[in-house]
Amino acid sequence: MRRFKVAVVGATGVVGRELLGILAERDFPIAKLTLLASARSKGKPVEFKGEVLCVDEVSEDAIAGHDIAFFAAGASVSREFAKGAAQNGALVIDNSSAFRMDPEVPLVVPQVNPEDILKHKGIIANPNCTTTIMVMALKPIDDAAVVKRAVVSTYQAVSGAGLKAMEALLHESKAYLAGEAVQPEILPFASAPKHYQIAFNVIPQVDVFQDMMYTKEEWKTVHETAKIMGRTFGITATTVRVPVERSHSISLNLETERKLTREEALEILSKAPGIQVIDDPDEMLYPMPFSAGGTDLVQVGRVREDNSIPSGLNLWVVGDQLRKGAALNAVEIGEKALELGCLAR
Ligand SMILES: NC(=O)c1ccc[n+]([C@@H]2O[C@H](COP(=O)([O-])OP(=O)(O)OC[C@H]3O[C@@H](n4cnc5c(N)ncnc54)[C@H](OP(=O)(O)O)[C@@H]3O)[C@@H](O)[C@H]2O)c1
């Protein structure tokens, strides 16, 4: 079996670390693995399959010569290095927002639009974490009953904002419980003009405000979903950061052309790839960040007909955004590209 030269850019971040774990777990066919990050991490030792590898500083030369480059170092690093890496023959699988809406770049969730992988010109974008988790549940319902409108409300874990936000939740919680002053420095996002405490709080802002007072995260949900599903329909979103370490939860209210009963919806979802239905009100069973964390399946529960319209459904969707929402989806894109034999352009 052919093995490939793989680079991970952003190997020291939360997504990068998860990527390394998943590449090892799934025995991705690697001949050589190069770990890259900023100058701050140069020389840092990282273990991969029992071997200790040293992190290097990202540069065009450091990425050259690889077959696949996973990028997880933010949009500015992707904008600086991804096109060069692709021109040098690597298939770039990019976790950042840099190319997601570029018409030349496929935006892929392998369970939803795997055929788009064939259209790549060197770069494939991994969608926003909330969007990936949401479309996993949306697609089977859309195939069966055609979604006319989706109202999306998110409850997003701090790790969605990176390692520093994860650390902030722990530091702030310790300080708050010790009765000390909490000094928020990271959320809603690091470069914001002011910051709010996330410990024991909820912040109704994920990323910057844009058109019509919606945040960038809310618009990503709208535009990326349309690109992945290959059609537009009404979507409106409210994205919220909650004091959860890992796994995003989404309340999804759908209006469909054809009415689905709760039983029909449960049957459709239980057959959908990558989905685990957890829905037993009598036993108080439903998805939660603690049940989804560290797992590969997107969990769906609390399935109910919408009492307020003739054909609508309410779903509660929870997924580990570091895995299916980022690293796992990226590795699955790589595996599918290998299977389709379309690694190089
Ligand atoms: N967190 C999530 O749930 C999630 C989900 C989907 C997509 N994403 C996307 O994935 C990317 C990484 O996010 P993250 O959450 O893993 O962030 P993170 O924990 O803050 O890690 C950032 C990584 O990027 C590296 N980096 C930062 N600036 C760099 C530079 N100038 N040159 C080279 N490397 C640099 C860091 O290296 P150092 O350690 O050396 O600083 C680190 O390895 C982002 O684009 C994010 O939007 C994240």
PDBQT file of the ligand as one rigid body, heavy atoms in Angstrom, charges set to zero:
ROOT
HETATM    1  N1  LIG A 401     -11.091  24.776  17.769  1.00  0.00    +0.000 N 
HETATM    2  C1  LIG A 401     -12.066  24.307  16.998  1.00  0.00    +0.000 C 
HETATM    3  O1  LIG A 401     -13.053  23.697  17.475  1.00  0.00    +0.000 OA
HETATM    4  C2  LIG A 401     -12.008  24.503  15.518  1.00  0.00    +0.000 A 
HETATM    5  C3  LIG A 401     -12.984  23.864  14.744  1.00  0.00    +0.000 A 
HETATM    6  C4  LIG A 401     -12.957  24.029  13.349  1.00  0.00    +0.000 A 
HETATM    7  C5  LIG A 401     -11.966  24.784  12.782  1.00  0.00    +0.000 A 
HETATM    8  N2  LIG A 401     -11.033  25.396  13.574  1.00  0.00    +0.000 N 
HETATM    9  C6  LIG A 401      -9.993  26.167  12.914  1.00  0.00    +0.000 C 
HETATM   10  O2  LIG A 401      -8.765  25.471  13.052  1.00  0.00    +0.000 OA
HETATM   11  C7  LIG A 401      -7.683  26.410  13.129  1.00  0.00    +0.000 C 
HETATM   12  C8  LIG A 401      -6.873  26.156  14.393  1.00  0.00    +0.000 C 
HETATM   13  O3  LIG A 401      -7.701  26.389  15.506  1.00  0.00    +0.000 OA
HETATM   14  P1  LIG A 401      -7.333  25.893  16.989  1.00  0.00    +0.000 P 
HETATM   15  O4  LIG A 401      -8.614  25.977  17.725  1.00  0.00    +0.000 OA
HETATM   16  O5  LIG A 401      -6.570  24.642  16.953  1.00  0.00    +0.000 OA
HETATM   17  O6  LIG A 401      -6.386  27.087  17.487  1.00  0.00    +0.000 OA
HETATM   18  P2  LIG A 401      -5.211  27.049  18.587  1.00  0.00    +0.000 P 
HETATM   19  O7  LIG A 401      -5.476  26.020  19.607  1.00  0.00    +0.000 OA
HETATM   20  O8  LIG A 401      -5.079  28.461  19.028  1.00  0.00    +0.000 OA
HETATM   21  O9  LIG A 401      -3.914  26.606  17.747  1.00  0.00    +0.000 OA
HETATM   22  C9  LIG A 401      -3.386  27.428  16.747  1.00  0.00    +0.000 C 
HETATM   23  C10 LIG A 401      -2.252  26.706  16.040  1.00  0.00    +0.000 C 
HETATM   24  O10 LIG A 401      -1.777  27.550  14.982  1.00  0.00    +0.000 OA
HETATM   25  C11 LIG A 401      -0.398  27.820  15.177  1.00  0.00    +0.000 C 
HETATM   26  N3  LIG A 401      -0.099  29.197  14.762  1.00  0.00    +0.000 N 
HETATM   27  C12 LIG A 401      -0.634  30.332  15.233  1.00  0.00    +0.000 A 
HETATM   28  N4  LIG A 401      -0.070  31.391  14.614  1.00  0.00    +0.000 NA
HETATM   29  C13 LIG A 401       0.836  30.904  13.741  1.00  0.00    +0.000 A 
HETATM   30  C14 LIG A 401       1.757  31.480  12.828  1.00  0.00    +0.000 A 
HETATM   31  N5  LIG A 401       1.841  32.801  12.657  1.00  0.00    +0.000 N 
HETATM   32  N6  LIG A 401       2.546  30.661  12.098  1.00  0.00    +0.000 NA
HETATM   33  C15 LIG A 401       2.472  29.323  12.252  1.00  0.00    +0.000 A 
HETATM   34  N7  LIG A 401       1.637  28.705  13.109  1.00  0.00    +0.000 NA
HETATM   35  C16 LIG A 401       0.823  29.488  13.838  1.00  0.00    +0.000 A 
HETATM   36  C17 LIG A 401      -0.170  27.655  16.673  1.00  0.00    +0.000 C 
HETATM   37  O11 LIG A 401       1.204  27.409  16.877  1.00  0.00    +0.000 OA
HETATM   38  P3  LIG A 401       1.940  27.842  18.262  1.00  0.00    +0.000 P 
HETATM   39  O12 LIG A 401       1.541  26.783  19.270  1.00  0.00    +0.000 OA
HETATM   40  O13 LIG A 401       3.368  27.773  17.886  1.00  0.00    +0.000 OA
HETATM   41  O14 LIG A 401       1.443  29.198  18.611  1.00  0.00    +0.000 OA
HETATM   42  C18 LIG A 401      -1.049  26.427  16.940  1.00  0.00    +0.000 C 
HETATM   43  O15 LIG A 401      -0.392  25.263  16.492  1.00  0.00    +0.000 OA
HETATM   44  C19 LIG A 401      -8.333  27.792  13.046  1.00  0.00    +0.000 C 
HETATM   45  O16 LIG A 401      -8.350  28.224  11.712  1.00  0.00    +0.000 OA
HETATM   46  C20 LIG A 401      -9.750  27.540  13.513  1.00  0.00    +0.000 C 
HETATM   47  O17 LIG A 401     -10.671  28.478  13.011  1.00  0.00    +0.000 OA
HETATM   48  C21 LIG A 401     -11.023  25.261  14.929  1.00  0.00    +0.000 A 
ENDROOT
TORSDOF 0
